[in-house]
Amino acid sequence: MKQLKIGASLLAPRAAQGGWRHPQAGSFIQQPLTYFTEVMQIAEQGKLDFMFLPDYYHIFATTPEELTAHSNVWLEPVTLLAAMSAVTTRIGLVATLSTTYHEPYHVARMIASLDQLSGGRAGWNIVTSRGETEAVNFSSGHRPTVAERDEHATQFIALVQALWRSWEPTAIVEDRLRGIFAHASQVHPMQHKSKWFAVEGPLNVAPSPQGAPVCMQAGKSPAFRARAVKNTEVLFTQLNDLQEAKAFYADVKQRATHPERVLILPGLQVIVSATEAEAQQKKRDYERFDTVALRIAKLMGLDMSGLTLATPLPKQATKDNEIYQTVLKVAQQKGLKTIGELYNHLTAQNSHLTLVGTAEQIADTMTQWLNEEAADGFIFIPHLLPIAMTEFVQQVIPVLQRRGVFRADYEGATLREHLALPLTTI
Ligand SMILES: Cc1cc2nc3c(=O)[nH]c(=O)nc-3n(C[C@H](O)[C@H](O)[C@H](O)COP(=O)(O)O)c2cc1C
């Protein structure tokens, strides 16, 4: 039977906005090691394939109000995941690093070191950091423009993967008697020089226990798909409609030389409870602190003080503001009555698959997406941590295991083994 691959995010995006105020939201400010260890260990009890850390090189707040009301801090991924490698034994560890603000040698070395420390459990989530809000945090230098970034990233990724392969798996022998540490003939510098890069190699980290760390990349557009199938093994994407997901899946797989070596994992949000009504109630409870919705009010120029998702939308346009008029017109056409309904409508096209219901119902949809070739699995994005991870692992995972679509225990030791990917990178 086909098996789901399930990764998860080690950050709860909603908590970063208003969700940190929720009574059940954990905090990593005082004791990050304790907090993240707990989340990782719960995920590992659930036999998840990997945990990953999204990353950006800026804070998200653009106004003093957002700086006041939102959490804008987290931890650097490789540092955090290196610590997590010491408190876990099997789960994969996927760190985000940008091709724009690093050199290939840095990235290859950091991820390879994480891979060594964890016994072959590391992955690299590749991002190109397009935002101006990130650029302002770095000294200007010889850096690609946004238009050049994809070409730059493609070469960057090839160099990182070549550095990971610069020592053959059997190169290091540590023969003390004969004084042979490594077979020099099995170590391969790349002597690379091109428009962007000068990398002589080889890497100064031993070869990977899993052949090479796993490469992941997030995106959706056709241009992204065309690029990513050539150098990426896990595609993280955002899809919430089954038909659209099937079309995306078919398109990516037909572009890939080895379709089974490119896994498609859409983001998944889950609110699970014993009954559907309870789960819906829980969703409303989470949304109490959802200040994203309030940004819409800001956009419309409404007074935000005292606004909640349940606040009714004004019946008539009272402001001479173009966005306000347009948004209100959409709301009226669709019969939307509250700020929350408007928010749900505006984000419906642009959000991860969100399943609210019982564990059986959630498992039904996950299995349907697997069986109908809409996904190879999912990246679970918890609303709040650690509570949402605990609920997912204790309630949804056992149902998937009973149905035989998710592992009862890890079959192997490395991330590549969990994902059933061959030793070679694509
Ligand atoms: C689900 C998802 C998650 C992403 N996470 C990040 C991230 O953590 N950091 C980042 O810099 N970019 C992130 N991105 C942006 C992508 O790295 C990439 O720049 C963008 O999706 C380009 O692909 P496109 O051509 O499909 O837009 C994410 C994109 C998607 C779809």
The ligand as an ORCA input file, in Angstrom:
! r2SCAN-3c Opt
* xyz 0 1
  C       4.535     26.823      1.004
  C       5.650     27.809      0.811
  C       6.549     28.057      1.847
  C       7.603     28.970      1.699
  N       8.470     29.205      2.735
  C       9.481     30.095      2.559
  C      10.424     30.362      3.608
  O      10.362     29.810      4.705
  N      11.390     31.289      3.373
  C      11.499     31.947      2.176
  O      12.413     32.769      2.042
  N      10.649     31.698      1.174
  C       9.643     30.800      1.336
  N       8.779     30.563      0.287
  C       9.024     31.216     -1.031
  C       9.738     30.228     -1.949
  O      11.021     29.896     -1.433
  C       9.945     30.748     -3.384
  O      10.688     31.926     -3.389
  C       8.687     31.057     -4.113
  O       7.644     30.199     -3.758
  C       8.995     31.008     -5.603
  O       8.216     30.099     -6.232
  P       7.031     30.560     -7.191
  O       7.699     30.845     -8.527
  O       6.127     29.424     -7.233
  O       6.428     31.795     -6.581
  C       7.735     29.657      0.447
  C       6.833     29.372     -0.599
  C       5.809     28.469     -0.431
  C       4.872     28.183     -1.584
*
